[in-house]
Amino acid sequence: MSKEIIIKNQLDELERINQFIEEIGEELGLDMELQMNLNLVIEEMVVNVISYAYPEGTENNIGLTVNSNGMELTFVLSDNGKEFDPTLMEDTDTDVNPADRRIGGMGIYIVKHIMDTVSYQRQQGKNLLTMTKKIVVS
């Protein structure tokens, strides 16, 4: 299975992303908990791109490609915004009281702990964030 969606860098496009993840879950017979976790991961990363990759007021595209070989799902999030490697972010210290933590970083922490692998590349002016998750297809 291979699917792709291209959205604009606008928050109201998150609904399309949610529907896209839901369709993949249904097609592959993924359990609801996994679907919800995948949706959280993708939404976190898409919101980061929308919020930080482009100058405010500019319209650009964000791509999400999904491939499955029946044992693993691979998501590739792509944008041509500012170069940023979220995998270099230091993990948030979850032992620290949330009121005392630095702002930011919780999203990538969640992504790293839900997904099996997370990697970043910058190729031909594009940010490519690849995230994989082992799955059991029913």
C-alpha positions in Angstrom: 0.0 0.0 0.0 1.2 3.5 -0.9 -0.7 6.7 -0.5 0.1 10.4 -0.6 -1.6 13.6 0.5 -0.5 17.2 -0.2 -1.9 19.9 2.0 -1.5 23.7 2.4 0.4 25.0 5.4 -2.8 26.0 7.2 -4.2 24.6 10.5 -7.6 23.9 9.0 -5.9 21.3 6.8 -5.4 19.1 9.8 -8.9 17.7 9.3 -7.8 16.3 5.9 -4.7 14.7 7.6 -6.9 13.1 10.3 -9.2 11.6 7.6 -6.1 10.4 5.6 -4.8 8.5 8.7 -8.2 7.1 9.4 -8.5 5.8 5.8 -5.1 4.1 6.1 -6.1 2.6 9.5 -9.3 1.2 8.0 -7.6 -0.1 4.9 -5.0 -1.9 6.9 -7.3 -3.0 9.7 -5.3 -1.2 12.4 -6.6 -1.1 15.9 -8.1 2.2 17.2 -5.3 2.8 19.7 -2.6 2.6 17.0 -4.7 4.8 14.7 -5.0 7.4 17.5 -1.3 7.3 18.2 -0.4 7.6 14.5 -2.8 10.5 14.2 -1.2 12.2 17.2 2.3 11.8 15.8 1.5 13.1 12.3 -0.6 16.0 13.7 2.3 17.0 16.0 4.8 17.1 13.2 2.4 18.8 10.7 1.6 21.5 13.2 5.3 22.1 13.7 5.8 22.6 10.0 2.8 24.9 9.7 3.9 26.9 12.7 7.6 27.2 12.1 8.8 26.2 8.6 7.5 29.2 6.6 7.3 32.9 7.0 3.9 34.0 8.4 1.4 34.7 5.7 3.0 32.6 2.9 1.3 29.6 1.4 3.2 26.5 0.7 2.6 22.7 0.4 3.3 20.0 2.9 3.5 16.4 1.6 2.8 13.2 3.5 3.6 9.8 1.9 2.7 6.5 3.6 3.9 3.1 2.6 3.2 -0.3 4.1 4.7 -3.6 3.4 2.2 -5.3 5.8 4.7 -5.4 8.7 5.7 -1.8 8.9 4.2 1.6 8.1 6.6 4.3 6.8 5.5 8.0 6.8 7.6 10.6 5.1 6.6 14.2 5.9 8.1 16.7 3.4 8.2 20.5 3.1 10.5 23.1 1.5 10.5 25.4 4.6 13.4 26.3 6.9 15.8 23.5 7.5 15.1 21.9 10.8 16.0 18.5 12.2 13.7 17.6 15.0 15.7 14.5 15.8 18.4 16.7 17.2 16.1 18.1 19.8 17.1 17.0 23.3 14.5 14.8 24.9 12.2 16.6 27.3 12.8 15.6 30.9 9.5 14.1 31.9 10.6 13.9 35.5 10.5 17.7 35.8 7.3 19.3 36.8 5.5 20.5 33.6 5.3 24.1 35.0 9.1 24.1 35.3 10.0 22.6 31.9 11.2 24.6 29.0 8.6 25.4 26.4 8.6 23.2 23.3 10.0 19.7 22.6 7.1 17.6 24.0 5.8 16.9 20.5 9.0 15.3 19.2 9.4 13.5 22.5 5.9 11.9 21.9 6.9 11.1 18.3 10.1 9.4 19.3 8.3 7.3 21.9 5.4 6.2 19.7 7.3 5.5 16.5 9.9 2.8 16.2 12.3 5.0 14.2 12.5 8.7 13.3 15.1 10.1 11.0 15.6 13.4 9.1 17.3 14.3 5.9 17.6 17.6 3.9 17.5 16.9 0.2 17.2 19.3 -2.7 15.9 22.1 -0.4 13.4 19.8 1.3 13.0 18.6 4.9 12.2 14.9 4.9 11.1 13.4 8.2 10.8 9.6 8.0 8.9 7.8 10.8 8.3 4.1 10.9 6.0 1.9 13.0 5.9 -1.9 13.1 2.3 -3.1 12.7 0.2 -6.2 12.9 -2.4 -6.3 10.1 -5.5 -8.2 10.8 
